[in-house]
Amino acid sequence: MGRPPSCPLNGDEMSVLLYIVLTVAIFALLGLVQKLVEGL
């Protein structure tokens, strides 16, 4: 109830959002590592 209107997400939605962000970050990191390895 005391949640500010600028943060409409509940705990479950925040967990899913965090999972998606982490997954995208891991894939981006893997792609970057692959480019660096190919460049060597």
C-alpha distance matrix in Angstrom:
0.0 3.8 5.5 8.4 9.9 12.9 11.5 10.6 12.1 10.9 13.3 16.0 16.4 16.6 19.2 21.2 21.2 22.4 25.0 26.3 26.6 28.4 30.7 31.6 32.3 34.5 36.5 36.9 38.2 40.6 41.9 42.5 44.3 46.4 47.5 48.4 50.4 52.2 53.0 54.7
3.8 0.0 3.8 6.4 9.1 11.6 10.6 11.0 12.7 12.1 14.1 17.3 17.5 16.8 19.6 21.9 21.4 22.1 25.2 26.5 26.2 28.0 30.7 31.4 31.6 34.1 36.2 36.3 37.4 40.0 41.4 41.6 43.4 45.8 46.7 47.3 49.5 51.5 52.0 53.6
5.5 3.8 0.0 3.8 6.5 8.3 6.9 7.6 9.3 9.3 11.6 14.8 14.4 13.6 16.7 18.8 17.9 18.8 21.9 23.0 22.7 24.7 27.3 27.8 28.1 30.7 32.7 32.7 33.9 36.6 37.8 38.1 40.0 42.3 43.1 43.9 46.1 47.9 48.4 50.2
8.4 6.4 3.8 0.0 3.8 5.4 5.8 7.5 10.2 11.5 14.0 17.0 15.8 14.8 18.3 20.0 18.4 19.5 22.9 23.4 22.7 25.1 27.7 27.7 27.9 30.8 32.7 32.3 33.7 36.5 37.4 37.5 39.7 42.0 42.5 43.3 45.7 47.4 47.7 49.6
9.9 9.1 6.5 3.8 0.0 3.8 5.4 5.9 9.4 11.6 14.7 17.0 15.2 14.9 18.6 19.6 17.9 19.6 22.8 22.8 22.3 25.1 27.4 27.1 27.8 30.8 32.2 31.8 33.6 36.3 36.9 37.2 39.6 41.7 42.0 43.1 45.6 47.1 47.4 49.5
12.9 11.6 8.3 5.4 3.8 0.0 3.8 6.2 9.0 11.9 14.6 16.8 14.5 13.5 17.3 18.2 15.9 17.4 20.8 20.6 19.6 22.5 24.9 24.3 24.7 27.9 29.3 28.7 30.4 33.3 33.8 33.9 36.4 38.5 38.7 39.7 42.3 43.7 43.9 46.1
11.5 10.6 6.9 5.8 5.4 3.8 0.0 3.8 5.6 8.3 10.8 13.0 11.0 9.9 13.7 14.9 12.9 14.4 17.7 17.9 17.2 19.9 22.3 22.2 22.7 25.6 27.2 27.0 28.5 31.3 32.1 32.4 34.6 36.7 37.3 38.3 40.7 42.2 42.7 44.7
10.6 11.0 7.6 7.5 5.9 6.2 3.8 0.0 3.8 6.6 10.0 11.5 9.5 9.7 13.4 14.0 12.8 15.0 17.8 17.8 18.0 20.7 22.6 22.7 23.8 26.5 27.8 28.0 29.8 32.2 33.0 33.7 36.0 37.8 38.5 39.8 42.0 43.4 44.1 46.2
12.1 12.7 9.3 10.2 9.4 9.0 5.6 3.8 0.0 3.8 6.7 7.9 5.8 6.1 9.6 10.4 9.5 11.6 14.2 14.7 15.1 17.6 19.4 19.9 21.1 23.5 25.0 25.5 27.2 29.4 30.4 31.3 33.3 35.1 36.1 37.4 39.4 40.9 41.8 43.8
10.9 12.1 9.3 11.5 11.6 11.9 8.3 6.6 3.8 0.0 3.8 5.7 5.6 6.2 8.8 10.3 10.7 12.3 14.4 15.7 16.5 18.4 20.2 21.4 22.5 24.4 26.1 27.1 28.4 30.4 31.9 32.9 34.6 36.4 37.7 38.9 40.6 42.3 43.5 45.2
13.3 14.1 11.6 14.0 14.7 14.6 10.8 10.0 6.7 3.8 0.0 3.8 5.6 5.1 6.2 8.8 9.9 10.4 12.3 14.4 15.3 16.4 18.3 20.1 20.9 22.4 24.5 25.7 26.7 28.5 30.3 31.3 32.6 34.6 36.2 37.2 38.7 40.6 41.9 43.4
16.0 17.3 14.8 17.0 17.0 16.8 13.0 11.5 7.9 5.7 3.8 0.0 3.8 5.4 5.1 6.4 8.6 9.9 10.7 12.5 14.3 15.4 16.6 18.6 20.0 21.2 22.9 24.5 25.7 27.2 28.9 30.3 31.6 33.2 35.0 36.3 37.5 39.3 40.8 42.4
16.4 17.5 14.4 15.8 15.2 14.5 11.0 9.5 5.8 5.6 5.6 3.8 0.0 3.8 5.4 5.1 6.1 8.5 9.8 10.6 12.3 14.2 15.3 16.6 18.3 20.0 21.3 22.6 24.2 25.9 27.2 28.6 30.2 31.7 33.2 34.7 36.2 37.7 39.1 41.0
16.6 16.8 13.6 14.8 14.9 13.5 9.9 9.7 6.1 6.2 5.1 5.4 3.8 0.0 3.8 5.5 5.0 6.0 8.5 9.9 10.4 12.1 14.1 15.4 16.3 18.2 20.0 20.9 22.2 24.2 25.7 26.7 28.3 30.2 31.6 32.7 34.4 36.1 37.3 39.0
19.2 19.6 16.7 18.3 18.6 17.3 13.7 13.4 9.6 8.8 6.2 5.1 5.4 3.8 0.0 3.8 5.4 5.1 6.1 8.7 9.9 10.5 12.2 14.3 15.2 16.4 18.4 19.9 20.9 22.5 24.4 25.6 26.8 28.6 30.3 31.4 32.7 34.6 36.1 37.6
21.2 21.9 18.8 20.0 19.6 18.2 14.9 14.0 10.4 10.3 8.8 6.4 5.1 5.5 3.8 0.0 3.8 5.4 5.0 6.2 8.6 9.9 10.5 12.4 14.2 15.3 16.7 18.4 19.9 21.2 22.7 24.3 25.7 27.1 28.8 30.3 31.6 33.1 34.7 36.5
21.2 21.4 17.9 18.4 17.9 15.9 12.9 12.8 9.5 10.7 9.9 8.6 6.1 5.0 5.4 3.8 0.0 3.8 5.4 5.2 6.2 8.6 9.9 10.7 12.2 14.3 15.6 16.5 18.3 20.1 21.2 22.5 24.3 25.9 27.2 28.7 30.3 31.8 33.1 35.0
22.4 22.1 18.8 19.5 19.6 17.4 14.4 15.0 11.6 12.3 10.4 9.9 8.5 6.0 5.1 5.4 3.8 0.0 3.8 5.5 5.1 6.1 8.6 10.0 10.4 12.2 14.3 15.3 16.3 18.3 20.0 20.9 22.3 24.3 25.8 26.8 28.4 30.2 31.4 33.0
25.0 25.2 21.9 22.9 22.8 20.8 17.7 17.8 14.2 14.4 12.3 10.7 9.8 8.5 6.1 5.0 5.4 3.8 0.0 3.8 5.5 5.2 6.1 8.7 9.8 10.6 12.4 14.2 15.2 16.5 18.4 19.9 21.0 22.6 24.5 25.7 26.9 28.7 30.3 31.8
26.3 26.5 23.0 23.4 22.8 20.6 17.9 17.8 14.7 15.7 14.4 12.5 10.6 9.9 8.7 6.2 5.2 5.5 3.8 0.0 3.8 5.5 5.1 6.2 8.5 9.9 10.7 12.3 14.2 15.4 16.6 18.3 20.0 21.2 22.8 24.4 25.8 27.1 28.7 30.7
26.6 26.2 22.7 22.7 22.3 19.6 17.2 18.0 15.1 16.5 15.3 14.3 12.3 10.4 9.9 8.6 6.2 5.1 5.5 3.8 0.0 3.8 5.5 5.2 6.1 8.6 10.0 10.5 12.1 14.3 15.4 16.4 18.3 20.0 21.2 22.5 24.3 25.8 26.9 28.9
28.4 28.0 24.7 25.1 25.1 22.5 19.9 20.7 17.6 18.4 16.4 15.4 14.2 12.1 10.5 9.9 8.6 6.1 5.2 5.5 3.8 0.0 3.8 5.5 5.0 6.1 8.7 9.8 10.4 12.2 14.2 15.2 16.3 18.3 20.0 20.9 22.3 24.3 25.6 27.1
30.7 30.7 27.3 27.7 27.4 24.9 22.3 22.6 19.4 20.2 18.3 16.6 15.3 14.1 12.2 10.5 9.9 8.6 6.1 5.1 5.5 3.8 0.0 3.8 5.4 5.2 6.3 8.6 9.9 10.7 12.4 14.3 15.4 16.6 18.6 20.1 21.1 22.7 24.4 26.1
31.6 31.4 27.8 27.7 27.1 24.3 22.2 22.7 19.9 21.4 20.1 18.6 16.6 15.4 14.3 12.4 10.7 10.0 8.7 6.2 5.2 5.5 3.8 0.0 3.8 5.5 5.2 6.1 8.6 9.9 10.6 12.3 14.2 15.4 16.6 18.4 20.0 21.2 22.6 24.7
32.3 31.6 28.1 27.9 27.8 24.7 22.7 23.8 21.1 22.5 20.9 20.0 18.3 16.3 15.2 14.2 12.2 10.4 9.8 8.5 6.1 5.0 5.4 3.8 0.0 3.8 5.5 5.1 6.1 8.6 9.9 10.5 12.2 14.2 15.4 16.5 18.3 20.0 21.0 22.8
34.5 34.1 30.7 30.8 30.8 27.9 25.6 26.5 23.5 24.4 22.4 21.2 20.0 18.2 16.4 15.3 14.3 12.2 10.6 9.9 8.6 6.1 5.2 5.5 3.8 0.0 3.8 5.4 5.0 6.1 8.6 9.8 10.5 12.2 14.3 15.3 16.3 18.3 19.9 21.3
36.5 36.2 32.7 32.7 32.2 29.3 27.2 27.8 25.0 26.1 24.5 22.9 21.3 20.0 18.4 16.7 15.6 14.3 12.4 10.7 10.0 8.7 6.3 5.2 5.5 3.8 0.0 3.8 5.4 5.1 6.2 8.6 9.9 10.5 12.4 14.3 15.3 16.5 18.4 20.3
36.9 36.3 32.7 32.3 31.8 28.7 27.0 28.0 25.5 27.1 25.7 24.5 22.6 20.9 19.9 18.4 16.5 15.3 14.2 12.3 10.5 9.8 8.6 6.1 5.1 5.4 3.8 0.0 3.8 5.5 5.1 6.2 8.7 9.9 10.7 12.4 14.3 15.4 16.6 18.8
38.2 37.4 33.9 33.7 33.6 30.4 28.5 29.8 27.2 28.4 26.7 25.7 24.2 22.2 20.9 19.9 18.3 16.3 15.2 14.2 12.1 10.4 9.9 8.6 6.1 5.0 5.4 3.8 0.0 3.8 5.4 5.0 6.2 8.6 9.9 10.6 12.2 14.2 15.3 16.8
40.6 40.0 36.6 36.5 36.3 33.3 31.3 32.2 29.4 30.4 28.5 27.2 25.9 24.2 22.5 21.2 20.1 18.3 16.5 15.4 14.3 12.2 10.7 9.9 8.6 6.1 5.1 5.5 3.8 0.0 3.8 5.4 5.1 6.1 8.7 9.9 10.4 12.2 14.1 15.6
41.9 41.4 37.8 37.4 36.9 33.8 32.1 33.0 30.4 31.9 30.3 28.9 27.2 25.7 24.4 22.7 21.2 20.0 18.4 16.6 15.4 14.2 12.4 10.6 9.9 8.6 6.2 5.1 5.4 3.8 0.0 3.8 5.5 5.1 6.3 8.7 9.9 10.6 12.3 14.6
42.5 41.6 38.1 37.5 37.2 33.9 32.4 33.7 31.3 32.9 31.3 30.3 28.6 26.7 25.6 24.3 22.5 20.9 19.9 18.3 16.4 15.2 14.3 12.3 10.5 9.8 8.6 6.2 5.0 5.4 3.8 0.0 3.8 5.4 5.2 6.3 8.7 10.0 10.6 12.7
44.3 43.4 40.0 39.7 39.6 36.4 34.6 36.0 33.3 34.6 32.6 31.6 30.2 28.3 26.8 25.7 24.3 22.3 21.0 20.0 18.3 16.3 15.4 14.2 12.2 10.5 9.9 8.7 6.2 5.1 5.5 3.8 0.0 3.8 5.4 5.1 6.1 8.6 9.7 10.8
46.4 45.8 42.3 42.0 41.7 38.5 36.7 37.8 35.1 36.4 34.6 33.2 31.7 30.2 28.6 27.1 25.9 24.3 22.6 21.2 20.0 18.3 16.6 15.4 14.2 12.2 10.5 9.9 8.6 6.1 5.1 5.4 3.8 0.0 3.8 5.4 5.1 6.1 8.5 10.1
47.5 46.7 43.1 42.5 42.0 38.7 37.3 38.5 36.1 37.7 36.2 35.0 33.2 31.6 30.3 28.8 27.2 25.8 24.5 22.8 21.2 20.0 18.6 16.6 15.4 14.3 12.4 10.7 9.9 8.7 6.3 5.2 5.4 3.8 0.0 3.8 5.5 5.1 6.1 8.8
48.4 47.3 43.9 43.3 43.1 39.7 38.3 39.8 37.4 38.9 37.2 36.3 34.7 32.7 31.4 30.3 28.7 26.8 25.7 24.4 22.5 20.9 20.1 18.4 16.5 15.3 14.3 12.4 10.6 9.9 8.7 6.3 5.1 5.4 3.8 0.0 3.8 5.5 5.0 6.4
50.4 49.5 46.1 45.7 45.6 42.3 40.7 42.0 39.4 40.6 38.7 37.5 36.2 34.4 32.7 31.6 30.3 28.4 26.9 25.8 24.3 22.3 21.1 20.0 18.3 16.3 15.3 14.3 12.2 10.4 9.9 8.7 6.1 5.1 5.5 3.8 0.0 3.8 5.4 5.4
52.2 51.5 47.9 47.4 47.1 43.7 42.2 43.4 40.9 42.3 40.6 39.3 37.7 36.1 34.6 33.1 31.8 30.2 28.7 27.1 25.8 24.3 22.7 21.2 20.0 18.3 16.5 15.4 14.2 12.2 10.6 10.0 8.6 6.1 5.1 5.5 3.8 0.0 3.8 5.5
53.0 52.0 48.4 47.7 47.4 43.9 42.7 44.1 41.8 43.5 41.9 40.8 39.1 37.3 36.1 34.7 33.1 31.4 30.3 28.7 26.9 25.6 24.4 22.6 21.0 19.9 18.4 16.6 15.3 14.1 12.3 10.6 9.7 8.5 6.1 5.0 5.4 3.8 0.0 3.8
54.7 53.6 50.2 49.6 49.5 46.1 44.7 46.2 43.8 45.2 43.4 42.4 41.0 39.0 37.6 36.5 35.0 33.0 31.8 30.7 28.9 27.1 26.1 24.7 22.8 21.3 20.3 18.8 16.8 15.6 14.6 12.7 10.8 10.1 8.8 6.4 5.4 5.5 3.8 0.0
